[in-house]
Amino acid sequence: MSNEHSMRRVTAIRNGTVIDHIPSGQAMLVLEMLGIAGATAVPVSLVMNVPSKKMGSKDIIKVEDRELTQSELDRLALVAPDARVAIIRAYSVAEKLTINLGEELVNVVRCTFSNCITTNLREPQAHRLKVVQRDPLQLRCHYCGRPQNLGELANNVL
Amino acid sequence: MAGLITMDDLTNEQILSILDDAERLLPVARGEIYLPLLQGRILGNLFFEPSTRTRMSFETAMKRLGGDVVNLGDVKTSSVVKGETLFDTIQMVDGYTDIIAMRHPRQGAAQYAQDAARVPILNGGDGAGHHPTQTMLDLFTIKQAHGRLEGLKVVLAGDLRYGRTVHSLSHALTRFGCELIFASPDLLNMPEEIVSDLRSHGANVIETEDLYGSMADADVVYMTRIQKERFADEDEYARCAGAYKLHARHLSDVKQDMIIMHPLPRVDEVDPSVDTTRHARYFEQAFNGVVARMALLCRLLGVTVPAKIEGGAL
């Protein structure tokens, strides 16, 4: 099945953002991380587990009438570091964005260590996870220094 | 430098230079010479967890150098029980003091406080995390006994899982090329991430349950208490408690200059029969807490310790 066929499973959007090459099964989490899960004012289309030459299978999200910002997209580095993002205007790709992991994830997720100072949700300073290694991804909490369990991190999205 | 949160905040050169300062400050720590290097400065002691030696030695260090100390006091009667965040507490104490010594049950609390503070923070222990001022006094004690830190064989024994003292110390010893032997009951092994961290920094690490068999050619045996308060499960504690009971009779085949250290308090892991042997160093080690912290207070407050300290006896 062609890539174009996968993209066409849902209607093309006039204006908005398309996020392609999301690892299979992660689309719901991506929506959650972008704060557009559940009831939202904008139409969102989502296809999951469609065939992909590059990835075997993948998820795709289309968000209508909303252009996601670079900083919003950078939050996805944790779950979809290789996702491709296109800003659509008048049915055409107006801009292509890539997700940038950066050196540190600030206020994206909470540390997974149960005795970290940041588990007190009333503490006001930013949640900070440092990128120690990119491939495979390794993160450490800026405060307690504990290496992070990537599986558990998905439950700690802010 | 800002504060001292982990030993990574100090280079090896800085460590050795602070230990040299500490050496020169010994007569001041003993009260033989009065040297008010820190007159007019105030230390804030924030101990959110019980402490005897660390809190008292910080206070003694500050007062021996002519400085003053304000204490958070009992956490149960402070604003912490009213739900004050650490951030807010630090904002307040930051305004009252020139430097803060802090112990907190949560890991990462010291770094968190440093990020919130203007004044330097000295980490006096954060959960099972780091305890760098203890490491400095441990290094001072080892250097005092052996004249060097490089290339020694050090056995760390007891609770290596929860013992923050041994976490910080093993990192520091690795930087000085020491050979490390971790002797602990299975449940209290050194955390895997620390062992792999040490190995990735070139450490020669051996893990064993056999403490007594590991002591023969050791230069230092560092004992620790099995900490009841760190166990959620009573049965697990019962399985580990009393795993090691070092007695004078175990010391017949050790090196003459081997020293036995312990961060104290001890329960029964070091029998009092050891106290009178040439190897026991834990009480000197506790005293060294004062001199090491004096040197650290001076360094963090930007006060130079004179190259020569003499006269001015009380």
Interface residues (C-beta under 8 A of the other chain):
Chain A: C111 F113 N115 C116 I117 T118 T119 N120 R122 E123 P124 Q125 C141 H142 Y143 C144 G145 R146 P147
Chain B: T6 G83 T85 L86 F87 H104 P105 R106 Q107 G108 A109 Q111 Y112 D115 A116 D126 G127 A128 G129 H130 E193
